[in-house]
């Protein structure tokens, strides 16, 4: 494994120390004399030149002596002055990954849709490759990694992780190699045609009735009920609920803006949208606002209970507390997840009479679900959302929920009388 790289007294020449070398203990900014005294390894040396065409530093091969590295660097500079491109030695995967991250952050590396990667996606790819690929393939050169190497990684991960997780790792490798091929750092796709394990995720089929949702939320403290209510009555996604701030909630008009945090809370441009607050979540948000001391501005609607690294509420903690509360309820209540609450909210739209176009806006989807027999082009392009459509949808949903709860209660009384 490589150790630390340090500057030398020659311009553009660097020393790469071996792992465990004494220079690793030195603080950043140490002098050359301090580095020389601390070094207790046989460091290799290489040069760097700036290529204005590709807008990156190009390193030479590594040599035993600084003089060899200086000579190689001069040769590369001569090539650049003559208009030629220096021929770069094939990069090792562990050295190429930081370059990919740098290009992705600068917007030079693009995703499969031809758009810049979001910070969260860059972080995910970086962490995934470091965790699952670097340990076994890090020292290998990009050009030497083959399909069989990636297949072995997929097979080893599938023994402990889900099929969807394995796919996430393979997709990260594909994104990385797409970037490498575009820059002629590699000329093959080792992650293509990999045999992947089946995805055996349990489908989210849990749909609560309006009356059941009232009972589920009623069993929770306000701080834990708010996230579930935002999903069930305002069609919120988990990442949006975590990052929702009071500045994005209008308690007077009864509106909430989803996806204001562009980098972390949006799946698409359509995910930035305003939806009406239905009566149950509107009331609950007022209670939370008062309990939190009437906050304004950038304060989180669902603040973390304990200090966390992300500075956001732990939704896993919310789920654990909710599960315990529902277990103790009398009668005992069947647990429900945040995404299942969102699915529940979606399932209520059709029986409440909300149009498909309005439903797509409320859900934050790019296009609406198609009605059987309806012309797709009509729904997608020519059915415009009227200014009062969201208010009409709020009225439809509120009235339907009240009526549905009344019907459920009546049916329960009839069943109890029959017994």
GUZAKE-305256 format. One record per residue (C-alpha): x, y, z; residue number from 1; residue in one letter. Coordinates in pm, 1 decimal. Example, Ala and Ser with C-alpha at 12.3 -4.5 7.8 and 13.67 -1.06 7.14 Angstrom:
REM GUZAKE-305256
        px        py        pz    k  r
    1230.0    -450.0     780.0    1  a
    1367.0    -106.0     714.0    2  s
***
This chain:
REM GUZAKE-305256
        px        py        pz    k  r
       0.0       0.0       0.0    1  x
     129.3     353.1     -75.8    2  x
     222.1     589.8     198.8    3  x
     234.1     965.7     184.7    4  x
     337.9    1188.0    -108.2    5  x
     558.7    1488.8     -31.0    6  x
     710.0    1772.4    -233.3    7  x
    1079.9    1783.4    -304.7    8  x
    1316.2    2074.1    -362.2    9  x
    1270.2    2033.8    -738.2   10  x
     970.5    2195.5    -902.6   11  x
     702.5    1944.9   -1002.7   12  x
     885.5    1649.5    -846.4   13  x
     727.5    1448.8    -566.0   14  x
     838.7    1165.5    -342.5   15  x
     606.5     875.5    -268.5   16  x
     693.9     721.8      66.3   17  x
     617.7     366.6     165.2   18  x
     345.1     283.0     412.4   19  x
     472.3     312.9     768.4   20  x
     739.0     568.3     679.4   21  x
     813.6     823.6     947.8   22  x
     685.6    1111.5     733.9   23  x
     329.7     990.7     795.8   24  x
     355.9    1128.8    1149.5   25  x
     453.4    1477.6    1032.9   26  x
     192.0    1754.5    1018.0   27  x
      97.7    1917.2     689.2   28  x
     328.0    2203.8     596.9   29  x
     644.9    2041.9     733.4   30  x
     969.2    2172.0     587.3   31  x
    1185.4    1972.6     346.0   32  x
    1448.8    1935.9     618.0   33  x
    1193.2    1787.5     858.9   34  x
    1072.2    1548.8     589.8   35  x
    1428.4    1437.6     512.4   36  x
    1500.0    1365.7     880.6   37  x
    1174.1    1174.2     931.6   38  x
    1196.8     959.5     616.5   39  x
    1310.4     604.8     690.0   40  x
    1206.5     433.6     364.7   41  x
    1327.6     404.9       5.8   42  x
    1089.4     655.5    -149.9   43  x
    1017.3     655.4    -522.2   44  x
     994.4     978.1    -721.5   45  x
     773.3    1108.2   -1000.5   46  x
     699.4    1433.1   -1180.0   47  x
     380.1    1619.6   -1267.8   48  x
     301.6    1852.2   -1555.8   49  x
     -15.4    2052.0   -1620.4   50  x
    -190.5    1965.5   -1945.6   51  x
    -404.8    2265.3   -2043.5   52  x
    -588.0    2060.8   -2307.8   53  x
    -728.6    1802.2   -2069.2   54  x
    -714.7    2047.9   -1775.8   55  x
    -542.8    1811.0   -1536.4   56  x
    -203.6    1724.8   -1396.2   57  x
     -37.5    1431.3   -1571.0   58  x
     212.4    1230.3   -1365.5   59  x
     517.0    1051.6   -1497.0   60  x
     607.6     698.0   -1402.6   61  x
     773.0     654.3   -1066.3   62  x
    1153.2     622.6   -1049.1   63  x
    1408.1     532.1    -787.6   64  x
    1589.6     867.0    -802.2   65  x
    1478.0    1231.6    -831.6   66  x
    1710.7    1283.3   -1129.3   67  x
    1525.4    1018.8   -1331.7   68  x
    1190.5    1177.7   -1241.5   69  x
    1321.4    1522.5   -1341.3   70  x
    1438.0    1389.4   -1676.5   71  x
    1098.8    1226.8   -1742.0   72  x
     919.9    1549.0   -1649.0   73  x
    1136.1    1753.1   -1888.2   74  x
    1050.1    1511.2   -2168.7   75  x
     678.9    1554.3   -2099.2   76  x
     714.9    1932.8   -2098.7   77  x
     892.2    1916.4   -2435.8   78  x
     604.4    1713.2   -2577.7   79  x
     352.0    1967.9   -2454.1   80  x
     545.9    2258.1   -2607.0   81  x
     543.0    2078.1   -2943.3   82  x
     165.4    2028.9   -2919.8   83  x
     181.5    1663.7   -2834.4   84  x
      10.2    1494.5   -2543.4   85  x
     222.9    1308.5   -2292.9   86  x
     164.0     938.9   -2286.0   87  x
      46.6     853.4   -1939.4   88  x
     121.3     522.7   -1774.9   89  x
    -196.2     324.0   -1696.2   90  x
    -334.1     443.6   -1365.3   91  x
    -395.2     220.0   -1069.5   92  x
    -756.1     210.8    -957.2   93  x
    -677.6     362.1    -615.4   94  x
    -506.8     658.3    -788.3   95  x
    -779.0     706.2   -1051.2   96  x
   -1069.1     722.0    -805.3   97  x
    -970.3    1061.7    -652.4   98  x
    -939.7    1200.7   -1005.7   99  x
   -1290.8    1078.3   -1089.0  100  x
   -1426.6    1241.9    -772.9  101  x
   -1247.9    1566.8    -859.9  102  x
   -1392.5    1567.0   -1213.1  103  x
   -1740.7    1481.6   -1084.5  104  x
   -1734.5    1767.4    -832.8  105  x
   -1616.2    2006.3   -1104.0  106  x
   -1896.3    1895.4   -1337.3  107  x
   -1660.1    1739.5   -1593.4  108  x
   -1775.7    1383.2   -1526.3  109  x
   -2142.5    1337.8   -1619.9  110  x
   -2397.9    1072.6   -1527.3  111  x
   -2579.4     847.4   -1772.1  112  x
   -2830.8    1125.1   -1842.1  113  x
   -2552.3    1362.2   -1940.6  114  x
   -2598.5    1577.7   -1630.7  115  x
   -2353.0    1660.7   -1349.9  116  x
   -2352.2    1424.3   -1055.7  117  x
   -2520.8    1548.7    -739.7  118  x
   -2296.1    1566.2    -432.0  119  x
   -2482.5    1277.4    -271.5  120  x
   -2425.5    1057.9    -580.3  121  x
   -2054.9    1145.3    -590.3  122  x
   -2016.9    1058.4    -224.0  123  x
   -2206.1     731.1    -273.2  124  x
   -1991.0     618.2    -569.2  125  x
   -1670.3     714.8    -388.9  126  x
   -1763.5     531.7     -68.2  127  x
   -1895.8     226.1    -253.8  128  x
   -1577.9     176.6    -456.3  129  x
   -1353.8     241.0    -155.6  130  x
   -1546.6     -11.7      54.6  131  x
   -1605.2    -291.9    -194.6  132  x
   -1348.6    -253.0    -476.2  133  x
   -1032.1     -82.2    -349.5  134  x
    -944.9    -354.2     -92.1  135  x
    -902.2    -620.9    -361.7  136  x
    -842.1    -425.2    -683.7  137  x
    -697.4     -93.3    -563.6  138  x
    -332.4    -173.7    -655.4  139  x
    -433.4    -303.6   -1001.1  140  x
    -408.6     -82.8   -1308.2  141  x
    -737.6      13.2   -1472.2  142  x
    -635.9    -158.7   -1793.9  143  x
    -566.0    -487.4   -1613.5  144  x
    -900.8    -528.4   -1435.2  145  x
   -1122.8    -783.6   -1607.1  146  x
   -1483.5    -897.5   -1598.2  147  x
   -1390.0   -1196.2   -1381.4  148  x
   -1248.9    -963.2   -1115.0  149  x
   -1576.0    -770.3   -1095.0  150  x
   -1780.2   -1091.5   -1100.1  151  x
   -1588.8   -1219.8    -797.0  152  x
   -1666.8    -895.6    -612.4  153  x
   -2037.2    -929.6    -698.8  154  x
   -2040.0   -1292.0    -582.1  155  x
   -1870.6   -1210.7    -251.0  156  x
   -2106.4    -919.8    -176.2  157  x
   -2416.3   -1124.0    -260.8  158  x
   -2332.3   -1363.9      23.0  159  x
   -2396.4   -1089.2     279.5  160  x
   -2596.2    -816.0     104.9  161  x
   -2923.5    -785.4     -83.7  162  x
   -2951.7    -807.1    -460.5  163  x
   -3025.0    -434.3    -482.7  164  x
   -2706.8    -355.5    -287.1  165  x
   -2497.1    -565.7    -526.3  166  x
   -2649.2    -375.7    -816.7  167  x
   -2555.1     -49.3    -648.7  168  x
   -2190.1    -157.5    -633.0  169  x
   -2182.3    -268.9    -995.8  170  x
   -2350.3      52.7   -1111.3  171  x
   -2086.8     255.7    -924.6  172  x
   -1810.6      65.0   -1106.3  173  x
   -1985.2     123.3   -1440.4  174  x
   -2005.5     497.9   -1375.8  175  x
   -1638.9     504.2   -1283.7  176  x
   -1529.7     312.2   -1595.1  177  x
   -1748.4     524.9   -1821.3  178  x
   -1549.0     825.1   -1702.4  179  x
   -1218.9     635.5   -1743.8  180  x
   -1300.4     527.8   -2100.6  181  x
   -1398.6     880.2   -2201.9  182  x
   -1051.5     995.8   -2095.6  183  x
    -868.9     700.9   -2254.8  184  x
    -754.2     576.1   -1915.5  185  x
    -914.0     243.5   -2005.0  186  x
   -1064.6      90.9   -2316.2  187  x
   -1301.6    -173.7   -2181.1  188  x
   -1605.7    -212.8   -1954.3  189  x
   -1529.4    -484.7   -1697.1  190  x
   -1861.3    -431.7   -1515.7  191  x
   -2078.2    -512.2   -1819.6  192  x
   -2273.6    -840.0   -1839.4  193  x
   -2205.5    -929.2   -1476.3  194  x
   -2430.7   -1204.2   -1340.0  195  x
   -2624.5   -1045.9   -1054.3  196  x
   -2831.0   -1208.8    -779.2  197  x
   -3210.4   -1172.1    -800.2  198  x
   -3371.8    -880.9    -624.0  199  x
   -3599.5   -1037.7    -366.7  200  x
   -3718.8    -727.0    -192.6  201  x
   -4047.9    -752.1     -12.4  202  x
   -4300.1    -541.8    -204.4  203  x
   -4455.0    -250.0     -17.6  204  x
   -4817.1    -361.6      -6.1  205  x
   -4909.4    -209.4     330.3  206  x
   -5187.1      42.6     270.5  207  x
   -5365.3     195.0     569.5  208  x
   -5727.6     305.8     570.9  209  x
   -5807.2     666.3     671.5  210  x
   -5939.2     558.0    1011.9  211  x
   -5640.5     330.8    1071.2  212  x
   -5403.9     617.6     989.1  213  x
   -5575.3     832.1    1253.4  214  x
   -5516.1     557.0    1511.4  215  x
   -5153.4     508.0    1405.2  216  x
   -5070.8     876.9    1439.3  217  x
   -5273.5     913.8    1758.0  218  x
   -5056.4     653.4    1931.7  219  x
   -4740.0     858.7    1874.1  220  x
   -4590.6    1168.1    2033.1  221  x
   -4610.6    1476.6    1812.0  222  x
   -4237.6    1467.8    1726.3  223  x
   -4275.2    1112.5    1587.8  224  x
   -4619.6    1158.2    1434.1  225  x
   -4517.5    1455.5    1215.2  226  x
   -4288.2    1258.5     973.9  227  x
   -4555.6     992.1     918.4  228  x
   -4825.8    1256.1     871.2  229  x
   -4616.8    1444.7     615.3  230  x
   -4582.5    1123.8     415.3  231  x
   -4945.8    1014.5     453.7  232  x
   -5118.1    1348.5     404.7  233  x
   -4866.1    1554.3     204.5  234  x
   -4704.2    1287.3     -16.8  235  x
   -4355.1    1352.9     120.2  236  x
   -4047.4    1143.2      54.1  237  x
   -3814.0    1048.2     337.4  238  x
   -3523.5    1267.2     220.0  239  x
   -3761.3    1562.6     181.0  240  x
   -3915.8    1515.5     524.6  241  x
   -3572.1    1495.1     688.0  242  x
   -3467.8    1829.3     536.0  243  x
   -3796.3    2021.2     547.5  244  x
   -3760.4    2362.5     714.2  245  x
   -4023.3    2592.8     858.5  246  x
   -3944.1    2850.7     588.9  247  x
   -4090.5    2601.1     340.4  248  x
   -4416.1    2558.9     534.0  249  x
   -4697.1    2816.5     516.3  250  x
   -4924.7    2744.5     811.1  251  x
   -5159.0    3029.3     720.0  252  x
   -5224.1    2915.1     362.9  253  x
   -5178.4    2546.5     444.1  254  x
   -4902.7    2478.2     191.7  255  x
   -4566.5    2301.0     193.3  256  x
   -4285.8    2323.7     -63.3  257  x
   -4107.9    1994.6    -124.3  258  x
   -3759.2    1960.6    -272.3  259  x
   -3626.1    2307.4    -188.8  260  x
   -3292.6    2141.9     -97.3  261  x
   -3188.8    2083.9    -460.0  262  x
   -2888.7    1862.0    -393.8  263  x
   -3033.2    1625.9    -132.1  264  x
   -3411.7    1628.8    -138.0  265  x
   -3495.1    1596.3    -507.9  266  x
   -3518.2    1288.6    -727.0  267  x
   -3601.0    1502.7   -1032.1  268  x
   -3693.2    1859.1   -1121.4  269  x
   -4058.5    1765.4   -1072.5  270  x
   -3980.1    1680.6    -708.6  271  x
   -3960.6    2055.5    -637.5  272  x
   -4327.9    2138.1    -599.5  273  x
   -4586.8    2290.0    -369.2  274  x
   -4869.5    2079.1    -225.9  275  x
   -5163.5    2165.5       1.6  276  x
   -5163.6    2046.1     362.2  277  x
   -5461.5    1822.0     430.7  278  x
   -5648.9    1894.0     752.9  279  x
   -5489.3    1619.6     971.5  280  x
   -5125.8    1716.4     897.5  281  x
   -5208.1    2086.7     902.1  282  x
   -5336.7    2052.4    1259.2  283  x
   -5040.3    1836.5    1362.5  284  x
   -4787.5    2083.4    1218.8  285  x
   -4946.3    2366.1    1415.7  286  x
   -4903.9    2162.1    1734.0  287  x
   -4539.9    2085.6    1648.8  288  x
   -4472.3    2452.4    1567.8  289  x
   -4606.5    2560.9    1906.9  290  x
   -4419.0    2283.6    2093.0  291  x
   -4093.3    2392.2    1925.0  292  x
   -4141.1    2753.7    2036.1  293  x
   -4286.3    2892.5    1710.8  294  x
   -3964.6    2858.5    1505.7  295  x
   -3908.0    3035.2    1173.6  296  x
   -3659.1    3034.3     889.1  297  x
   -3408.4    2754.1     846.0  298  x
   -3503.3    2554.5    1155.8  299  x
   -3597.3    2195.3    1073.7  300  x
   -3960.1    2089.0    1100.7  301  x
   -3837.5    1751.3    1227.7  302  x
   -3524.9    1840.3    1428.0  303  x
   -3288.6    1566.0    1552.0  304  x
   -3354.1    1448.5    1906.7  305  x
   -2986.7    1365.1    1963.5  306  x
   -2675.3    1510.3    1801.1  307  x
   -2608.6    1324.2    1474.8  308  x
   -2329.0    1342.0    1218.7  309  x
   -2573.5    1452.3     946.9  310  x
   -2752.0    1699.2    1172.9  311  x
   -3086.4    1543.9    1072.8  312  x
   -3349.7    1344.0    1254.3  313  x
   -3276.3     970.3    1263.3  314  x
   -3572.4     814.7    1083.5  315  x
   -3461.4     472.1    1203.8  316  x
   -3499.8     600.9    1559.8  317  x
   -3846.4     733.1    1476.0  318  x
   -3942.6     391.9    1333.5  319  x
   -3817.2     212.1    1645.1  320  x
   -4013.7     438.1    1881.2  321  x
   -4324.0     413.1    1662.7  322  x
   -4306.3      32.4    1651.0  323  x
   -4294.0      17.7    2032.3  324  x
   -4587.1     259.4    2065.1  325  x
   -4798.8      62.5    1817.7  326  x
   -4713.4    -261.5    1997.6  327  x
   -4839.8    -118.5    2328.2  328  x
   -5156.1      33.9    2177.1  329  x
   -5489.8    -123.6    2259.9  330  x
   -5581.8    -277.9    2032.6  331  x
   -5231.6    -342.9    1896.0  332  x
   -5163.3    -161.0    1568.4  333  x
   -4984.8    -297.6    1261.9  334  x
   -4664.0     -95.4    1196.6  335  x
   -4629.4     108.9     879.4  336  x
   -4323.0     264.2     714.7  337  x
   -4272.3     614.6     576.5  338  x
   -4268.5     494.5     217.0  339  x
   -4579.0     288.1     284.5  340  x
   -4746.7     604.5     415.3  341  x
   -4660.1     777.2      88.6  342  x
   -4801.5     479.9    -103.0  343  x
   -5111.0     502.3     113.9  344  x
   -5148.5     871.4      22.1  345  x
   -5114.8     781.5    -345.5  346  x
   -5378.1     507.8    -319.4  347  x
   -5631.5     753.8    -173.4  348  x
   -5609.8     997.0    -465.6  349  x
   -5810.9     795.9    -717.4  350  x
   -6112.7     708.4    -497.2  351  x
   -6121.7    1071.5    -382.1  352  x
   -6169.3    1175.9    -744.1  353  x
   -5838.0    1360.2    -794.5  354  x
   -5743.4    1379.6   -1164.2  355  x
   -5430.7    1192.4   -1284.7  356  x
   -5258.6    1517.8   -1384.1  357  x
   -5314.3    1672.8   -1041.3  358  x
   -5212.6    1345.8    -874.7  359  x
   -4879.3    1351.8   -1060.1  360  x
   -4814.1    1703.6    -929.6  361  x
   -4901.4    1608.6    -573.1  362  x
   -4672.8    1302.4    -586.7  363  x
   -4386.0    1498.5    -743.0  364  x
   -4367.4    1275.8   -1049.5  365  x
   -4231.8    1391.1   -1384.7  366  x
   -4533.2    1250.2   -1570.8  367  x
   -4872.2    1129.3   -1447.9  368  x
   -4981.1     769.3   -1433.2  369  x
   -5181.7     680.1   -1740.9  370  x
   -5550.1     607.0   -1725.0  371  x
   -5653.9     296.9   -1919.5  372  x
   -5748.5     407.1   -2265.8  373  x
   -5639.5     769.4   -2216.7  374  x
   -5413.0     928.8   -2475.4  375  x
   -5065.7     962.8   -2324.4  376  x
   -4984.6    1277.4   -2522.3  377  x
   -5302.0    1445.9   -2392.4  378  x
   -5216.8    1377.8   -2029.0  379  x
   -4847.3    1457.6   -2063.1  380  x
   -4857.1    1775.7   -2277.0  381  x
   -5198.7    1928.0   -2311.5  382  x
   -5365.6    1873.3   -1973.8  383  x
   -5244.1    2179.9   -1787.1  384  x
   -5284.9    2218.4   -1412.4  385  x
   -5539.1    2490.6   -1343.6  386  x
   -5450.7    2749.8   -1075.0  387  x
   -5723.4    2624.1    -839.6  388  x
   -5663.0    2253.8    -906.5  389  x
   -5454.9    2200.4    -590.0  390  x
   -5718.2    2368.3    -370.4  391  x
   -5986.5    2153.7    -533.1  392  x
   -5772.8    1845.3    -465.4  393  x
   -5734.1    1945.9     -99.7  394  x
   -6112.2    1978.3     -64.9  395  x
   -6169.3    1645.2    -241.0  396  x
   -5918.1    1466.4     -18.2  397  x
   -6039.6    1619.8     309.0  398  x
   -6401.9    1539.0     232.6  399  x
   -6318.5    1186.3     119.3  400  x
   -6111.0    1112.2     431.6  401  x
   -6389.1    1231.8     664.1  402  x
   -6652.3    1035.0     472.8  403  x
   -6433.4     723.7     461.4  404  x
   -6371.3     734.9     837.0  405  x
   -6746.8     766.2     892.7  406  x
   -6813.3     466.5     667.5  407  x
   -6546.8     258.2     844.3  408  x
   -6690.9     348.8    1184.8  409  x
   -7043.4     262.9    1073.2  410  x
   -6927.5     -71.4     933.4  411  x
   -6755.2    -153.2    1264.0  412  x
   -7070.3     -70.3    1461.5  413  x
   -7282.4    -287.3    1230.6  414  x
   -7036.0    -575.1    1268.3  415  x
   -7031.4    -534.7    1648.0  416  x
   -7414.3    -536.8    1658.5  417  x
   -7429.2    -851.4    1449.4  418  x
   -7204.5   -1027.0    1699.8  419  x
***
